[in-house]
Amino acid sequence: MRILPPIILELGRITRGPYGGTSADGMAGAFFVKTPKDRPLKIMSSGVDKEYGWEHVSVSTHGRTPFWEEMCFVKDLFWNEDEAVVQYHPPRENYVNYHPFCLHLWRPLGYNLILPPSHLVGPKTDSRIP
């Protein structure tokens, strides 16, 4: 996870109320941010949670689940491009649906995530596109 938030996050930081924080909180906090396509996102970040050993960011919108491109946008705000994060699909018995339009990004501390070989997804260049 980045050490300091990009300016777009800091400008969108919620500073009052139960989720309020300051720049001293670093990457942890609550944020209202608009995507490059002007779509509003509500973001909550635990930052680097050393007690539980995870970095966690939740992303929600009003009335729909975040799009893939929005999750990519948030991933790039919180993590460097060479860091992998995941969205888990746990066993149904472990589901928690505190907010119906929220997705989560996770990264364990002290471990490199195991990634499948990229060729199992497809070629890196699409020869079908002229």
Residue, then its C-alpha position, 0 to 999 in steps of 0.5 A: m500500500r502507498i505510504l501517502p495518499p494521492i492528492i485526489l484522496e486527500l481532497g476527498r477525505i471525510t474529516r467530520g463525523p464517525y468516519g472523520g480523520t486527518s492526513a495524519d491517518g495516512m492511507a486509512g480513512a473514509f473518502f468521497v472521490k469521483t472517477p475520471k468519468d465523474r462517477p462518485l465513489k465512497i471508499m473506506s480504508s483500514g490502511v495497513d492493519k498490523e494487528y490483523g495483517w491485512e490492507h483493506v479497502s472497500v468501495s461502494t456506490h449509491g444504487r449499484t455495485p462498482f464497475w471493474e474500471e472503478m475498482c481498477f481506479v481505486k486499486d491504483l489510488f491505494w497501491n503501486e502498480d507492481e502490487a497485487v490485490v484481490q477480491y475474495h469470493p468466500p464460502r457462502e457461510n462466510y458472507v457478510n453483506y453490510h452494504p449491498f453495493c460494496l466490493h472489497l480489495w485485500r492484500p495480506l501483509g508479509y506475503n506475496l499473493i500467488l497469481p495464476p499464469s497470465h496466459l491462462v487468461g489470454p494473450k497479452t496482446d489481442s491479435r484480433i484488434p487491427 
